[in-house]
């Protein structure tokens, strides 16, 4: 089987989507006889191969000066590459113009196209864009976004979604082709181990200090301001010597650096690439803190649990589906005071036992081989069904840039 992924949600320092695609290529190399192609934006156009896996980058401009993401504008080259590759199935990883390009290219070749709904952009971006326009404008834009999602994703043979809660939401909007496929964890790497006191010493974290850890993009949609305000509250309480390790970069980096200047209790690392180094962070921390409320999955929360480090977040999100111990300790409202209170309450619990309980269940369910076994089954079903389907429906006028 020849598989091709196409996405814009990719950069050398991106998060969950890049991890998913990297693990997929590793699965192809280690556990299958298949071939995998990945088409993504990059600084320059290139083609790199490692055995039966291929990374094709297409020269693309950055979203803005500070972003690590790029906009893949050259859709004609994407379609040309697809024609050269002639995959058995192609998967789209974002909801923008590339998704329409994938549909058009797959239709031309008579192959199935599937999608992975990695980002719930109505919540992640449109609410932010509408917050100054009032309730009426927000509802109008969100209504249009819902219609767009159903219109686009209904054209794929399957739409994979990473949580049951998200699947139910999309189905309530009228999308009927959703398949729940959660993301995974490298259970061999992310597993419990002895407390990494050496790493804490390298970070200059005193032995009695209570170390909080956040890993992820520093952006508004990640709810970073709630975390930073909550940490200020915790420090002001003087109940414990709270420290915060932040691993990640993004537009709100200056807010983290500002907090660093206010106190010597914040450590910032822009990026950690090696999984073994990231594991050291999880093992060294006392508690993983994730304030996100628009996550579709929350891969870092699963990795933290796999390492035995409990997670504190905010109830009522898609991440709830993937927490296996300590969910009752989470904040019930999205505000700094509530989040700080949840962290303070959790700090008084038996976090070691909570962490080990979560790790056992997480590593059992979320191993990447289990994830890809399920995914490959749907790939084969899509390919078998492709021979019996009629010609792909015509795409709406203007969906793909004129060539």
Secondary structure, DSSP 8 states (H G I E B T S, - for coil): -EEEEEESS--TT--HHHHHHHHHHHHHHHH-S-EEEEEEEESS-EEEEETTEEEEEEE-EESSTT-S-EE---HHHHHHHHHHH--SEEEE-SSSHHHHHHHHHHHHHT-EEEEEE---HIIIIIHHHHTTTHHHHHHHHHHHHHHHHHHHHTTSS-EEES-HHHHHHHHHHT---EEE----B-TTTS---S--HHHHHHTT--TTSEEEEEES--SGGGTHHHHHHHHHHHHHHTSS-EEEEEE--STTHHHHHHHHHH-TTEEEES----HHHHHHHHHH-SEEE---SS-SS-HHHHHHHHTT--EE-BSSSGGGGG--S-GGGSBSSSSHHHHHHHHHHHHTS-HHHHHHHHHHHHHHH-BHHHHHHHHHHHHHHHHHHHTTS-------TTSS---
